Amino acid sequence: MGGFFYERVTLVLMCEQSGGHMSAKILTIPGYGGSGEKHWQSIWEKEYDNIERVEQDDWDKPQPKQWVDTLDYYIKPDEKYILVGHSLACSLVSHWALKHDSIAIIGALLVSPADVDSPEHTPEEVRNFMPMPLEKLPFKSIVVASDNDPYVSFERAEFFAKAWGSDFINIGSHGHINAESELSSWEFGKNLLRKLQQS
């Protein structure tokens, strides 16, 4: 218990001492099927204090309007946020940004953007999110991709990043950057999160 407490206190102190937008609330946004307990998003939720998961009513039957409305419900205009989206949630964030005021958003970490336009890469359950929005995001963003992701080709991930005006990071061969990737708490991802917090 002592080690766990120390880790949490250390994270809080890092936030307080680094400047920037370290007090911004972190919203984790899972994709299709949700994020299980071994997913790095779930682990982050246990390690950070100022963090909350966007909970959808049905992770297995994604509905664009309902998911966008749910995300918007979590975003209050008098607070500041960093969005941390995985897989289908990258499309969700881009759809949300088209329809809502994004003044509360400091930045977004968009990991493994599932290619909703491609039947070769994604299931029919997510096809209602197509076409993938390609407008530039009105806030700072980082897209993280793996070169062997079964849900998006590396070239398409890079294309999305360019369209959204995002920084693009290739982390090598880590599949869909999920629980099966065995990244544990994904320290590299935390470094990218801190980059957004300090911007």
C-alpha positions in Angstrom: 0.0 0.0 0.0 2.9 2.4 0.8 4.3 2.1 -2.7 1.0 2.7 -4.3 0.4 5.8 -2.1 3.9 7.1 -3.0 3.3 6.7 -6.7 0.0 8.6 -6.5 1.6 11.4 -4.5 4.5 11.6 -6.9 2.2 12.0 -9.8 0.3 14.8 -8.1 3.6 16.6 -7.1 4.8 16.3 -10.7 1.6 18.0 -11.9 1.9 20.8 -9.4 5.5 21.6 -10.1 5.6 21.4 -13.9 3.4 24.4 -14.8 1.3 24.5 -18.0 -2.1 22.9 -17.7 -1.3 20.2 -15.2 -4.6 20.8 -13.3 -6.6 19.9 -16.4 -8.9 17.0 -15.9 -8.0 13.8 -17.8 -10.9 12.1 -19.6 -10.2 8.6 -20.7 -12.4 7.5 -23.6 -12.4 3.8 -24.5 -13.5 2.6 -27.9 -15.6 -0.3 -29.2 -15.9 -3.0 -26.5 -14.6 -0.7 -23.7 -11.2 -1.0 -22.0 -10.7 -3.9 -19.5 -8.8 -3.8 -16.3 -5.4 -4.6 -17.9 -5.8 -1.8 -20.5 -3.4 1.1 -19.9 -6.4 3.4 -19.7 -7.8 1.5 -16.8 -4.4 1.4 -15.1 -4.1 5.2 -15.5 -7.5 5.6 -13.8 -6.1 3.9 -10.7 -2.8 6.0 -10.7 -4.0 9.5 -11.4 -6.4 11.5 -9.1 -7.7 14.0 -11.6 -9.1 11.5 -14.1 -12.5 10.2 -15.1 -13.7 7.6 -17.6 -16.4 8.5 -20.2 -18.9 5.7 -19.7 -21.1 4.7 -22.6 -24.4 2.9 -22.1 -23.4 0.0 -24.4 -19.8 -0.5 -25.4 -20.7 -3.3 -27.9 -23.3 -1.3 -29.9 -21.7 2.1 -30.5 -24.1 4.8 -31.7 -22.5 8.0 -33.0 -25.1 10.5 -31.8 -25.5 8.8 -28.4 -21.7 8.5 -27.9 -21.1 12.1 -28.9 -23.8 13.3 -26.6 -22.4 11.3 -23.7 -18.9 12.7 -24.3 -20.3 16.2 -24.4 -22.1 15.5 -21.1 -18.7 15.0 -19.4 -17.2 18.2 -20.7 -18.1 21.2 -18.6 -17.4 24.7 -20.0 -15.9 26.0 -16.7 -13.2 23.3 -16.6 -10.2 22.3 -18.6 -9.7 18.8 -20.1 -7.2 16.6 -21.8 -8.9 13.8 -23.8 -7.3 10.4 -24.0 -9.0 8.4 -26.7 -8.3 4.9 -27.9 -9.4 3.1 -31.1 -13.0 4.1 -32.0 -12.8 6.9 -29.5 -10.4 8.8 -31.8 -13.3 8.9 -34.4 -15.6 9.9 -31.6 -13.4 12.8 -30.5 -13.2 14.1 -34.1 -17.0 13.8 -34.5 -17.5 15.6 -31.2 -15.2 18.4 -32.3 -17.3 19.1 -35.4 -20.4 19.8 -33.4 -19.4 21.3 -30.1 -17.5 24.2 -28.6 -14.0 22.9 -27.8 -12.8 25.9 -25.7 -12.5 23.6 -22.6 -10.1 21.2 -24.3 -6.4 21.7 -23.7 -5.4 18.8 -25.9 -6.1 15.2 -27.0 -4.0 12.0 -26.9 -5.4 9.8 -29.7 -4.2 6.3 -29.7 -4.6 3.7 -32.5 -7.4 5.4 -34.4 -9.6 2.5 -35.7 -10.2 2.9 -39.4 -14.0 3.1 -39.5 -14.0 3.5 -43.3 -12.3 0.1 -43.9 -14.2 -3.2 -43.7 -10.8 -4.8 -44.0 -9.8 -3.4 -40.6 -12.8 -2.8 -38.5 -16.1 -4.7 -37.8 -19.5 -3.6 -39.2 -20.6 -2.4 -35.7 -18.5 0.7 -36.1 -19.4 1.5 -39.7 -22.0 4.0 -38.6 -19.1 6.2 -37.5 -18.0 6.6 -41.1 -16.9 8.7 -42.8 -14.0 9.5 -40.5 -14.0 13.3 -40.0 -10.9 14.8 -41.6 -11.2 18.4 -40.4 -8.4 19.9 -38.5 -9.0 19.6 -34.7 -9.3 22.9 -32.9 -6.9 21.9 -30.1 -3.5 20.4 -29.8 -3.4 16.7 -30.4 -1.0 13.7 -30.7 -1.8 10.6 -32.7 0.0 7.4 -31.6 0.2 4.5 -34.0 1.7 1.0 -34.1 3.1 -0.4 -37.4 1.2 -3.7 -37.0 -2.2 -2.5 -35.8 -4.9 -4.9 -37.2 -7.5 -2.1 -37.0 -5.8 0.6 -39.0 -2.9 0.6 -41.5 0.1 2.6 -40.5 -0.4 4.8 -43.6 -4.0 5.6 -42.7 -3.1 6.4 -39.1 -0.5 8.9 -40.4 -3.1 10.3 -42.9 -5.6 10.9 -40.1 -2.9 12.6 -38.0 -2.0 14.9 -40.9 -5.7 15.8 -41.5 -6.3 16.5 -37.9 -3.2 18.7 -37.5 -1.8 16.3 -34.9 1.7 15.4 -34.0 2.3 11.8 -35.2 4.2 9.2 -33.1 5.2 5.7 -34.3 5.8 3.4 -31.4 6.8 0.4 -33.5 5.1 -3.0 -33.4 2.6 -3.0 -30.5 -0.6 -4.2 -32.2 -3.6 -2.2 -31.3 -1.9 -0.6 -28.3 -4.3 -2.2 -25.9 -4.3 -4.8 -23.1 -3.0 -7.5 -25.5 0.0 -5.2 -26.2 1.1 -5.8 -22.5 2.1 -2.2 -22.0 1.1 -2.2 -18.3 0.8 1.5 -17.3 2.5 2.6 -20.5 5.1 5.0 -19.3 5.8 6.3 -22.8 2.1 7.3 -23.1 2.4 9.1 -19.8 5.2 11.1 -21.2 3.0 12.2 -24.1 0.3 13.1 -21.7 2.7 15.3 -19.8 3.7 17.0 -23.0 0.1 18.0 -23.6 -0.3 19.1 -19.9 2.7 21.3 -20.2 1.7 22.9 -23.5 
